[in-house]
Amino acid sequence: MFFTFAAMLALLAVGSHVAVAMGIVTTALVLLVQGVPMAVIAQTAFKSVNSYALMAIPLFVLAGNLMMRGNIAGMLIDLIGTLVRAARGGLALTVMIASVFFAAISGSSVGSAAAIGSAVVSGLKDDGYPARFAAGIVAVGGTLGLMIPPSLGFILIGSIVGLPVDRLFIAGVLPGLMEAAMLMLAVAYLTRRHGYGRTIARPDWRGFAARVPKAAPVIVMPVLVIGSIYTGYLTPTEVSAFAAAYAALLCLLVYRSVNLRGAWSVVQESLLQTTMIFAIVMGGSLVGFMMARMGVSAAIVDAIVEARMTPWQFLLLANVILLILGMFIDGVAMIVLTSPLLFPVATSLGINPVHFAVIMVANVEIATLTPPVGLNLFVMSGVTKLPVHEVVRGVAPFYGVRLVALALISYVPAISLALL
């Protein structure tokens, strides 16, 4: 197993795509292991994406991209800011609240960061926030898109390990809100300590009331998405179709912020993003198949049992492994590669698999902020035109908050399981 991961990291280091690296390594393993026909590559790859749950991914990606292109984030920020900007650091707090709303629409960390960032970064700079701090809070707020449903991470985990995606979505609600609350407290503290941001004299209730009718269809969307999942009225895949249709209705007909040509461009972009995700899923499933065929998964479980490792010790070890992996590979690849190995161990130790799925997503959130390959860092570098190391400096004050949240999620299962 060590040589397998070392080979993949070496291929990534020379510029290979994650899916290509995993495919090459798997092909080499198939050639080396006797009794494994080459046809298994095509069969396993097809089976990995021939999933009803995975059908939700392209539709949620499309919904998020439409809302991003339609400047829905700007409308949310304008609405929330009429009230919240009366507090010190109000615009920064507005960004965090808007991130929660957009997370419940997009399901993507990168999509949330890009949408919120393009709508608010210039305003943060004009309001007296340093550029790197502005980039940092948007990058950190964007990670909530991975925890708050609909989450692409939960869809992947559910399809890989066979967990109900709707239960995973519900399990992510309280942890996501807890993370948002902790980040808002951190933002409030930092802005007050450093004197960032200007305030308005008082909340603009009249302006808020005037903006509510226009923003109401957007505000209702997260309620409809999460409510239909929680009540069991729609499956996650059905909800993804509803979300995409609703987003198209808003952007094309209600707000007319996207024309037909722009919508077609969004569809093409969404297809490319989905293809990249599915390619990683296929490559990871091949690696997982070969690891299982070579007895690696069973050997790991046996080693943990023989070591008499307790659940809390395993959770600590798993978090350390995932945090380290997050420095080198993106979240999708991390989920696809580690889920088949870690979930059997977790269940053998009596850890609730839904709880462990939330822990894994919390690690993926941190991975998007961790150099050298943290995707949100590069997104915000592109939006703000800052070097990546400056964005890292802006994110740095929030790493401690995310680690504390990870510890709470790991060792207080009720946070994840209370709504189930």
N, C-alpha and C positions, 0 to 999 in steps of 0.2 A: 504494500500500500504506500509506503514512504516513497519508493521509486516512482510510483504512478503519479503522485502529487508533485514530486520534484520534476518529472518530465513535463507535466502540464504547466507548471510555473515557468520552466525554461522556455517553452513555446510561447507563453504569454509575454515573456520578457523580450522576445525577438519580434513582437508585433502581431502574433497570430490572434485571430478572434477566438473567444472562449469556446464557442461551439466547435470550431475547427480543431483546436487543441485537444478537446475531449474526444473528438472523433478519431484523430490520429492515434492517440494513446490507446483507445479501445481497440482499434484495428490491430495495433501491435500486440495487445493482450490476446486477442482472438487467434492470431497467428502462433503465439507462443503456447497457448493452453490446448492440449490435445483433446479431441472429442467435441470441439465447439465449431460447428459449420459456419462458413462466412455468411450464409443466409440469415443467421441470427441478427446480424447488424440491421438489415432492412426490417425484419420482423419486429425487433425490439423498438427501433426508432418509430415505426408507424404506430405501434401499440401505445407508446408513451403519449402521443398527441391525439389519439383517437378516443377522446374523453369528452363527455357531455359537460363536465365542470369547466374544462378549459375553453369551451366555446364562449364563456363569459369574458375572457381576456380581450379579444379584439373589440368587442362592443363597449366595454368599459374604457378601453384606450381611446376609442373613437369619441365617446361621450366627453372624456376629459379634454381631448384635443379641441373639440368643438367649443367647449366652454372657455378654453384658454384663448382660442383665436377670436372668440366673440367678446373678449374683454369683460367677462362676467365678474372676474376678480376685482376689477376696478369699481364696478357697481357696488359690490359688497363692502369694499373698503370705504367708499364714499358714504354709504349708509351707516356703517358702524362708527366711523369717525365722527359723525355729528354729535355723538354722545360721549364716546370714550376719550376723544382728544382734549376734553376739559381737564383731564388728569395729567400730572407730570409723566412724560413718556407715553402720552396717549396714542400717538401715531404708531409707535412700536408695539403697544398692546393691541392696537387695531389690527396690525399685521398678524399677530398670533391668533386673534379671534377669527379673522378671515381665513387663516390657514385651516382652522377646524372645520369651517363651513365648506371650503374647497376640497378638503380631504374627504368629506362625505359625498363628494361629487366625482372626483377624478380617480381615486384608488391608487394613485401613483405619487411617489415622493418627488421624482424629477419633474413631473407635470405640474404638481402643486408649486414647487419652488420657481419654476419658469413663469407660470401664470402670475403668481403673487409678485415675483421680482420685477417683471416687466411693467406691472401696474403701479408699484409703490417706491422703487428704489430712488428715483429722482426726487420724489416728494420727501423721502427721509433725509436726503442730503440737504434739500432746501430748508428743512425744519431743524437743522443743526445737528444731525447725527453724523458721526464719522462714516466714511464710505465702507470701511471694513466691518463696522458694527452693523450697518444696514444690511450688508451682504450676509453677515453671520446669522442675524435673526430670521431672515427669509429662508436661508438654507436649513436652519434648525426647524423652523415652523413647517417647512415642506415635508419633513420626515413623518409628520403626523398622517400623511396620506397612505403610509404603509400599515398603520395600526387601526385607524378609524375606518370602519367599513363604508363602501366596498373596497377591499384591499386585494391587490393582485398577488401579494405574498401569501395570503391565506388561501386563495384559489389554487396556487401552485402546490402548497403543502397538502391541501385536501385531496388534490388529484393524485399526488405521489404516494401518500401513505394511507389513503382511503378513509379520510375523516370527512364528516358532513360539512360542507363549506358554510352552510347557514349557521351552524353552531360556532364555527370559527369566527364568522363575522360578529355574532352576538358577543362572543368572548372578548373581542377587541374593543368594544365600546368603552367600558370603564377604564381599562388601562390607557386608552387613547386620551380620554378626558383627564385622567390623572396626570399624564405627561404634559398635556396642554396647560393645566393649572400650575404645575411646577415650573414650566418655562415662562409663564406669565409672571409668576412671583420673581423669578430670576431677572426678567426684563425690567420689572418695576424697581427692583433693588438697584440694578446697574444704572438705569437712567437717572434715578434720584441721586445716586452716589456721584455720578460724573456730570450731572446737570444737563443731560442730553434732552433735546427737544423743547419746542415752545408749546405753550398751552393757550387755549381760548378761554374767555372769561367764564363761561358757563355752558352746560350742555345745550345744544340747539334742538330743543324738542320740536319746535315748529318745522325746522329743516328735516328732522327725522320723520315726522308725520308726512311731510310732502314727498319724501323719497320712498316710503314704504309701499305704496301701490305699484310703483314701477318695479321695485325689487321683489315683490311678493312671490312671483313665479319661481324665482331663484331660491328664495328662502324655503319654499315648500318642497323643493326637490329632495334635499337630504331627508326630510321627514318621510316623504313617500318611499324613498329607497330603503331606509333603515326600517321604517314601520312595516313595510310589506314583507321584509325578511323576518323580522321579529315575530310577526303574527303568523308566519307560515303561509301567507296568501300567495306569494310568488317564490319560486326557487331563485337562487343567485343568478343562474343563467337567464331566466325570464326577466329578472330585475335588470340585468345588463342590457337586454333588448329594449326594455322600457326606458332606461336611462339614456341610451343613445337616441331613441326616437324623441324623447322629451328635450334633450339638448339640441337636436336638429330643429325642433319646433320653435324653441326659444330664439336660437341664433338666426334662423332663416326667416321666420314669420313674425314673431313677437317683437324682437328688438332690431331685426334686420341688420345685425352687425356683421354678418357673413353672407356673401353672395354665392351663387351656384358655383362659380369658378373657384372661389375660396373653399367651399365645402368639398369640392372634388380634390383639391390640394390636401385638405385635411384627411380625407379618406385614403389617399395614397400614402401620406406620412404615417397614418395609423397602421396600414398594411405592412409597411417596412418595419415599424417597431414591433408589431406582433410576430412577424417572421423571425426577427432577431430573438425574441423570447422563446418561440417554439423551437428554434434551432438549438438554443441552449438546453431546453428541456430534453430534446432528442439526444444530444451529446451526453448530458448528465445521466439519462436513463441507461445509456450504453455502459457508462462507467459503473453505475450501480449494479447493473446485471452481472458484469464481470467480477465485481467485488464479491457479490453473493455467490457466484459460480465457483470462485476461488476460496470460498469459506471465510472471507475477511469479516463479514458482518457477524457470523456466529463466533468467530475467534474473539472479536471485541467484546461481545456479550459474556463469553466465558471468562475472559480476562478480568472484566469488572466484577463478576460474581466471585471469582477466586480471590480477588483483592479485598473482598468484603467491603466494598465501597458503599457508603450510605447515600441516600438520595440527595442530601444537601451537598455532599462532597462531589457527586457526579454533576450536579447542576453548576457548581463552581468550575469544575473541569470543562464542562461543555461550553460555558460562557467564555472562558479563557480561549478555548480553541476557536470558537466562532469570532471572537474579537480579533484574534490574530489573522484568521482567514480573511476577515473583512478588510484588512489592509491590502490584500493582493488580488481579490476577485470581487466582482459585483454581486449584489444581493441575490439575483436570480440564480446565478451559478452556485452560490453558497447554499441556497435552499436545495437545489437539485442534487448537489453532490453529498451534502451531509444528512439530509433527511432519512435516506434508507439506512444509514449507519447509526444515527443517534436515537431515532425513535424506538427501535427494538430494545435498546439498552434502557431507555427511560421507562418504557412500559414494564420491562422485567423488574425494575426497582419499585414499581407501584406508583410511578408519577403519571398523573392524568395526561393523556396525549394532547388534549385540547389546551391544557395549561402549558405544556411544553411547546406547542405550536406558537403560543403568544410569546413565550420566551425567545424563540427563534426569530420571530418578526422584530422583537425589540432589539435584538443583535443586528439584524439587517438595517434597522433605522440608524444605528450608530455607524455601521459600515459605510453608509452613504455620506458620512461626514468625516471619515477617516482617510487621511492621505496614505499612500500616494494615488489611490484610484477612486476615492470618494466622489460619486457622480454629482452630488449636489454642490460640491466645491467647484467643479468645472462649470456647472450650469451658472452659478452665481459669478464666477470669474468672467464668463461670457457676457452676462447681463450688465455687470458693473464696470467691465474693462479693467478690473484689478488683477494683479498676479495671483495665482492660486495660493501662494504662501500668505498673502494679505487676507484672503478669505479665511484661511485656516486660523489666523490670529483673531479674526472676528468671531469664529465659531468656538475658539478655545474656552472662553468663560462658561460655556454651556455643556462641555464634556462631562464635568462633574455631576451636573444635574441629570444628564442622561444615564450615567452609571448608577446613581442613586435610584433612579426610576427602574433600571434593569434589576437591581438588587431587590427592590420591593416586589416587582412582578415575579421574580424567581422564587422568593421565599414567602410570599403571602399569596397562596393560590386563590383565595377568595376574591381577589381583585379581578381575576380572569374568569372565575366560575360562578360568581354571584348571580348573574342574570340568566344562567342556563337552567 
